[in-house]
Amino acid sequence: MLLLAAADGQDPVSIRLAVWLLPATFIVHDSEEILTVPWWIAHNEPALQAIRTLGPIGNRVVANLPRTTGAVAAAVAVELLVLVVATAWLTRDPRRGLGLDIYSALLGLFVGHSVTHVGVAILLRGYTPGVITAVVLIPPMGVYLYKRLLESNLVTWRTAIATAAAGMLAFLPAVLAAQYIGRSLAP
């Protein structure tokens, strides 16, 4: 973060370049998940049963978990494709409009998703896939990007909150869809 700051306090990185920090952080975060999800599932059946007891949504989440590295990677690839398309759309036309709204919703979803990682790790009292990067990388990336979007007058606090809320509402259906596609595409 500090490496991106100029001596006069102004950020020399253009907004068109800065927004690519979202897919870059996603790649690092989801690499942690790709590497750990199958192992974690195989070694944490009691935790999965605890999640199932949370009701139909918990049961559905556990039932839809990708169980192989290939299935996790395929689900991540689907999500990454959406992020890259949204980021490319925004960099092509960085102004208020649908491209910015979609990007902002995805940014809000990703930042909010980091909170769910922490919550699940606390609930299960231990490491859960993705929690390290959810704590170390995602919050500073989110602060930086929201600051840049606000300073560039691309978003207001109101639109940042509204699009983040929309992204969070789409979180569970989007993850379940990506997991379904991932299981369908994986060998």
Number of C-alpha atoms within 10 A of each C-alpha: 7 6 6 12 12 11 8 7 8 9 15 12 13 10 18 14 10 18 24 18 15 21 22 14 18 21 15 16 22 23 17 17 22 23 16 16 21 19 14 17 19 11 11 12 11 11 15 20 13 15 20 17 11 10 10 11 13 16 16 13 17 16 13 17 20 25 16 20 18 17 24 25 22 24 26 23 17 16 20 17 12 16 21 16 14 21 26 17 16 24 18 11 13 18 15 12 11 12 20 22 23 21 25 29 25 25 26 23 21 24 23 20 18 21 16 14 20 19 14 16 16 12 12 16 10 11 14 20 23 22 22 17 20 25 15 12 17 24 17 13 20 19 12 16 20 21 13 19 21 15 12 14 11 19 21 14 11 9 15 20 15 16 23 24 17 18 25 21 13 14 19 15 11 14 18 17 16 22 24 17 18 25 21 12 13 15 10
